[in-house]
Amino acid sequence: MSILQTGLARSLGGALLGAALAMAALSGPASAAPEPDDIHPDVVGGTPAAQGEFPWMVRLSMGCGGALYRPTIVVTAAHCVGATGNNTGITATMGVVDLQSPDRITRQSNYVYRAPGYNGNGKDWALIRLSSPVTTLPTLPIATTTAYDSGTFTVAGWGATSEGGGQQRFLMKADVPFVPDSTCQQAYPELIPSEEICAGYPQGGVDTCQGDSGGPMFRPDANGNWVEVGITSWGIGCARPGLPGVYTQVSTFSAAISAAADSLTGTPPPPGCGPFTNGSDVTIPDLSTVYSSIAVSGCTGSAASNSQVEVHIVHTYIGDLVVSLIAPDGSAYVLHNRTGGSADNINQTYTVNLSSEVRNGTWRLRVRDAASLDVGRIDSWTLTL
């Protein structure tokens, strides 16, 4: 579905739904949660965010949200901005929950980068470069794997607490549960599962809305730190039963977002570490899972966003194989997933965003033979971090 054609983008004059109770003093009494047959715009379940709770939240002057990703880079939605190029017309406000606070931090934009190929269907992400760095606030990292694309998420924004309402002065927050792709597609057949992720309650009542576009959907990572998993994108109405919010799936675009930010800030990619090679043959029996390990030491920091995994596997039916890189912390990065049919052998170099992984530790190449009749071996593999 084209966001621009349908007018369902959440960017026109409001922010987080699910907050009417908390905003009673400003918005009047909240109504009860909507019944399935009562599509009522008022929403319950939200609460005011505390000062400093989400310090990387950004309010953009065109009526969208965003998150501070680098000291000079804000992540937002593609439908919030115009074409890629110089742009000095956007004001970013951050560091406060009260947009009128004298302590607010503001910066002007000087450049906008919109996702290549964006046409209103998916790919709904963009970067805004600020005129000078914000060094007094923390940044919000983005998810680089699908490991956090489930569970309960938090959303936040400054806007309407009812469908069609006006934006708010104070930052609101709410929690929304993950909605599986199969369920979300019942509401939105045009959903792009590889690029979008859904969240919301079946009965409605808590949601993002107009004005929240571009703001982050986030959750704790394995270490309890916030990580951005979604960018508020679109939906039909706000908080309606059976119609969850749709968010850009950040993990799908993490490598592109990181590379674009590097380009905009003039940050060179981290120097490579390696290459490291394991040339010992490992037999791949029928219907089995085998591993080959490389122990990395003497490196510093995190792996690169363009790490290289060179794989050489001898096998007579590569459509049987699932090949994954396993990081020292157990995270899996799928390189080859039963493609290629009856073709022989894998001789390929894969580029993988491993920027969330430390370099040192034991890395493993995992190969699963998922069908009968054909066998082979891991001939060698090389890792450059």
GICOR-V253700 format. One record per residue. N is the residue number from 1. RES is the residue in three letters. BURIAL is + if it has 9 or more other C-alpha atoms within 8 Angstrom, else -. Layout:
BEGIN
N/RES/BURIAL  N/RES/BURIAL
END
This chain:
BEGIN
1/MET/-  2/SER/-  3/ILE/+  4/LEU/+  5/GLN/-  6/THR/-  7/GLY/-  8/LEU/+  9/ALA/+  10/ARG/+  11/SER/+  12/LEU/+  13/GLY/+  14/GLY/+  15/ALA/+  16/LEU/+  17/LEU/+  18/GLY/+  19/ALA/+  20/ALA/+  21/LEU/+  22/ALA/+  23/MET/+  24/ALA/+  25/ALA/-  26/LEU/-  27/SER/-  28/GLY/-  29/PRO/-  30/ALA/+  31/SER/-  32/ALA/-  33/ALA/+  34/PRO/+  35/GLU/-  36/PRO/-  37/ASP/-  38/ASP/-  39/ILE/+  40/HIS/-  41/PRO/+  42/ASP/+  43/VAL/+  44/VAL/+  45/GLY/+  46/GLY/+  47/THR/+  48/PRO/+  49/ALA/+  50/ALA/-  51/GLN/-  52/GLY/-  53/GLU/-  54/PHE/-  55/PRO/+  56/TRP/+  57/MET/+  58/VAL/+  59/ARG/+  60/LEU/+  61/SER/+  62/MET/-  63/GLY/+  64/CYS/+  65/GLY/+  66/GLY/+  67/ALA/+  68/LEU/+  69/TYR/+  70/ARG/+  71/PRO/+  72/THR/+  73/ILE/+  74/VAL/+  75/VAL/+  76/THR/+  77/ALA/+  78/ALA/+  79/HIS/+  80/CYS/+  81/VAL/+  82/GLY/-  83/ALA/-  84/THR/-  85/GLY/-  86/ASN/-  87/ASN/+  88/THR/-  89/GLY/-  90/ILE/+  91/THR/+  92/ALA/+  93/THR/+  94/MET/+  95/GLY/+  96/VAL/+  97/VAL/+  98/ASP/+  99/LEU/+  100/GLN/-  101/SER/-  102/PRO/-  103/ASP/-  104/ARG/+  105/ILE/-  106/THR/-  107/ARG/+  108/GLN/+  109/SER/+  110/ASN/+  111/TYR/+  112/VAL/+  113/TYR/+  114/ARG/+  115/ALA/+  116/PRO/-  117/GLY/-  118/TYR/+  119/ASN/-  120/GLY/+  121/ASN/+  122/GLY/+  123/LYS/+  124/ASP/+  125/TRP/+  126/ALA/+  127/LEU/+  128/ILE/+  129/ARG/+  130/LEU/+  131/SER/+  132/SER/-  133/PRO/-  134/VAL/-  135/THR/-  136/THR/-  137/LEU/-  138/PRO/-  139/THR/+  140/LEU/+  141/PRO/-  142/ILE/+  143/ALA/+  144/THR/+  145/THR/-  146/THR/-  147/ALA/-  148/TYR/+  149/ASP/-  150/SER/-  151/GLY/-  152/THR/+  153/PHE/+  154/THR/+  155/VAL/+  156/ALA/+  157/GLY/+  158/TRP/+  159/GLY/+  160/ALA/+  161/THR/+  162/SER/+  163/GLU/+  164/GLY/-  165/GLY/+  166/GLY/+  167/GLN/+  168/GLN/+  169/ARG/+  170/PHE/+  171/LEU/+  172/MET/+  173/LYS/+  174/ALA/+  175/ASP/+  176/VAL/+  177/PRO/+  178/PHE/+  179/VAL/+  180/PRO/-  181/ASP/+  182/SER/-  183/THR/-  184/CYS/+  185/GLN/+  186/GLN/-  187/ALA/-  188/TYR/-  189/PRO/-  190/GLU/-  191/LEU/+  192/ILE/-  193/PRO/-  194/SER/-  195/GLU/+  196/GLU/+  197/ILE/+  198/CYS/+  199/ALA/+  200/GLY/+  201/TYR/+  202/PRO/-  203/GLN/+  204/GLY/+  205/GLY/+  206/VAL/+  207/ASP/+  208/THR/+  209/CYS/+  210/GLN/+  211/GLY/+  212/ASP/+  213/SER/+  214/GLY/+  215/GLY/+  216/PRO/+  217/MET/+  218/PHE/+  219/ARG/+  220/PRO/+  221/ASP/+  222/ALA/-  223/ASN/-  224/GLY/-  225/ASN/-  226/TRP/+  227/VAL/+  228/GLU/+  229/VAL/+  230/GLY/+  231/ILE/+  232/THR/+  233/SER/+  234/TRP/+  235/GLY/+  236/ILE/-  237/GLY/+  238/CYS/+  239/ALA/+  240/ARG/+  241/PRO/+  242/GLY/+  243/LEU/+  244/PRO/+  245/GLY/+  246/VAL/+  247/TYR/+  248/THR/+  249/GLN/+  250/VAL/+  251/SER/+  252/THR/+  253/PHE/-  254/SER/+  255/ALA/+  256/ALA/-  257/ILE/+  258/SER/+  259/ALA/+  260/ALA/+  261/ALA/+  262/ASP/+  263/SER/+  264/LEU/-  265/THR/-  266/GLY/-  267/THR/-  268/PRO/-  269/PRO/-  270/PRO/-  271/PRO/-  272/GLY/+  273/CYS/+  274/GLY/-  275/PRO/-  276/PHE/+  277/THR/+  278/ASN/+  279/GLY/-  280/SER/-  281/ASP/-  282/VAL/+  283/THR/-  284/ILE/+  285/PRO/-  286/ASP/+  287/LEU/+  288/SER/+  289/THR/+  290/VAL/+  291/TYR/+  292/SER/+  293/SER/+  294/ILE/+  295/ALA/-  296/VAL/+  297/SER/-  298/GLY/-  299/CYS/-  300/THR/-  301/GLY/-  302/SER/+  303/ALA/+  304/ALA/+  305/SER/+  306/ASN/+  307/SER/+  308/GLN/+  309/VAL/+  310/GLU/+  311/VAL/+  312/HIS/+  313/ILE/+  314/VAL/+  315/HIS/+  316/THR/+  317/TYR/+  318/ILE/+  319/GLY/+  320/ASP/+  321/LEU/+  322/VAL/+  323/VAL/+  324/SER/+  325/LEU/+  326/ILE/+  327/ALA/+  328/PRO/+  329/ASP/-  330/GLY/-  331/SER/-  332/ALA/-  333/TYR/+  334/VAL/+  335/LEU/+  336/HIS/+  337/ASN/+  338/ARG/+  339/THR/+  340/GLY/-  341/GLY/+  342/SER/-  343/ALA/+  344/ASP/+  345/ASN/+  346/ILE/+  347/ASN/-  348/GLN/-  349/THR/-  350/TYR/+  351/THR/-  352/VAL/+  353/ASN/+  354/LEU/+  355/SER/+  356/SER/-  357/GLU/+  358/VAL/+  359/ARG/+  360/ASN/+  361/GLY/+  362/THR/+  363/TRP/+  364/ARG/+  365/LEU/+  366/ARG/+  367/VAL/+  368/ARG/+  369/ASP/+  370/ALA/+  371/ALA/+  372/SER/-  373/LEU/-  374/ASP/+  375/VAL/+  376/GLY/+  377/ARG/+  378/ILE/+  379/ASP/+  380/SER/+  381/TRP/+  382/THR/+  383/LEU/+  384/THR/+  385/LEU/+
END
